[in-house]
Amino acid sequence: MCVVGKPSGLLSVPGRGPELSDSALSRLRERHPGAQAVHRLDLGTSGVLAMALHRQSEGILRRQFQDRRTGKVYLALVEGMMPEDRGRIDLPLVRDWPNRPRQKVCFRTGRPSLTLYETVRREEDVTLVRLFPHTGRSHQLRVHLASLGHPIVGDNLYGPDPSPSSRLMLHASQLGLFHPRSGKWLVFTAPCPFAPDIAPTDGEMLPPDE
């Protein structure tokens, strides 16, 4: 396996067409042709991204993400002052087909989606929050925070358009998973570009069963 720090503005995997061929996966394949993606980060999201170098490890790692046997921590800068120090966002999500690639909250057909959050610090008109997604729906963190009235800074899809920020202020700061060969629990971190003074978490990230 290989774990990389993806910058904002780089695709996780190649898109359709030669103009979208550059990605974290395609760059890794220049050195490891058999590399495969096992999860993704949005184009604007930076941070920890894990990839498999062989087909066997791809299946093992991919199942961990599907079975929620991984641990994830994100940092996000959101619009406005979050009033709560911590909270829980439990809102089902479904694809908004007429407005693809948007997702939306739907209590009738949406899939269960859960995010826990805690406030790190409040500034003049923004709040830095730490996010703990328990599910991995597409755009989950972006939709959940926007549903609270606090969209992520730089989110032109769910927040103000145009945004004054040059990037989406969302960063995958920590990823925990089981090594595909040894089974050992490993935790990887990536410093946050827009909050370099903030540690990923206040404590040790434990495996899902602990």
N, C-alpha and C positions, 0 to 999 in steps of 0.2 A: 504494500500500500504506500501511498504518498499523500502527505498533507501539505497544502500550500496556503499562502495568504493572498487571497484574490483582491485586487484593487477595485474600487468603484469604477464603473464604466466598461469593465471587461466582462464579456459573456462567460458563463460557466461552461457551456458546450456550444459548438458551432450552430449558427442559425441557417436558414435557407438562403442560398445564394452566395456567391463569392465575396460579396461585401460584408457578410456576417461570418466569415470563416475563422476569424481570429477569436480565440477563446482560451480559457485556462486549460481545457482538455486538449485542444489542438497544439498548444505550446508544450504540454507535457508529452504528447505523442511524438514530438521531435526527438526526444530522448528515449521514450518507452512506447514503441508503436502499439503495444497491446493494452495500453491504459484505457480504463473505462470509468465513466461517471457513476456514482452511487447515490448522489443527492445534488441539489443545485442551490445556488444563491441568485437572487434577482440581479439584473444588470447593474443597478445602482447600489446594491449592497456589497460592502467589503467584508473581509474577514476569513475565518477558517473554513477551508473546503477540502474534504477528503476524497481521494480517488483510489481505485483499485488498479494494480499493475498487471493482474492476471485474471482470467475468467473465473477461476475457482474462488479467489478472494472477492471478486465482484459479487458473486451470489451471497457469500457470507455477510459482507458489509451491507449490501442492499436490504437483506432481510432484517438486519438490525434497525435500519431506519423505518422499514415498513411495520415492524413489530414494536416500535417505540422503545428500543433497547439502547438508545443513545441519550446523551444529555446535551442540552444546548442553552447557551446564555448569549443574549444580544444586548447591545447598548443602543439607545435611540435618543435623539434630541427631538422633542415634540413641541408643537405650537402651544403657547399659553402656559398657565400655571396649574399643574396637576394638584388638586386639593388634597388627595389622599396620599399617605406615605406608602401604602401598598394596597393591592387589590387583585381582583379576579375578573377576567373577561370571559364569559362562557356564552358565545353566540355562534349558532350554526352558519356555515358559509356554503355558497353555491356559485357556480360560474354565472355571470351576468351575460348571457349569450348575445343579446342585441348590442352590448357595449364591450365586447371582447377587447383586451384581455382582463377586464375588470371582474372582480368578484363582489358578491353582495351578501348581506345577512338575510337569511330566509328561514323562518321557523317551520315552514311546511315541508320544504324539500332539501334544506341545507344539511350538510354533514357536521356532526359534533366537532367543535373547535374550542380549545381552552388555552388561554394565556394567563399566566400570573405575572405581576409586575411589582416593582418597588421603586420609589423615588430616590434618586441619588443626590440631586441638588436642583434647586430652583434658581433661575436667573431672572433678569428683568422681564422678559416676555416669552421665555422658553423653559422647558424642564428636561433634565437629563434623567432617563429612566433605564432600569435594568429589566430585561424581559426574559421570561422562562416559558417558552412554548411547550405545551404537553402534547400537542398534535402538530402536524406539519402541513397544513393546507396551503395552497397557493395564495400568496399575498396576505396570509393570516395576520401577521403583526401589523401590517399597514391598514387593513380593514378594521381590525379590532381597535386600534388607537384612534382612527378617524371616527369610529362609532361613538367614542367617548367625547368627541368634540376637540380632540387633541391630535390632529394628523401629524405624521412625521415631517419635520422640516425637509424641504426639497422634494416632496412627493407630489408631482404634477398630476398623478392619476387620482388620488384620493384627497388631496389638499388643495390649497389655492393654486390657481393656474393663471399666469406663470408664477413659479416660486422664486423668491429672491436668492435661494441657495443654488450653488453650482452643482450640488450632488445630493443624493438621498442620504440623509443622516441616520443610517441604519448600519450597524456593524455586528457581525457574528464574532463575538470576542472569545468564546470558549466552546469547545466541542469535546465530549467524552464518548468513547466507544471501546468495544472489546477488540483486541488485535485479532485479525482473522486466522493467524496460525497458532499463537500461544494462548489466546483467550484472555490475556491480561488486560485489565481495565486501564486505559490510557486517556489522559486529558491534554488537549492541545489549546494553546492560547495565541491570540494575535493582538498587539497593542491597537487601541482605537485611535484613528487619525484625528478625530475631532474632540477627543477627550483623553489625551495621552497620560494624564495624571491619575486616571481611574483604573483600579485593578478590576479584572473580570468579575470576581465574586469576593465576598467577605470571608468565605470559608471553602473547605475542600469540596469538590464536586464528587459525589459518591455514585456508584453504579445504581441503575434504576431500582434494583430490589432492596437497596439498603436505606 
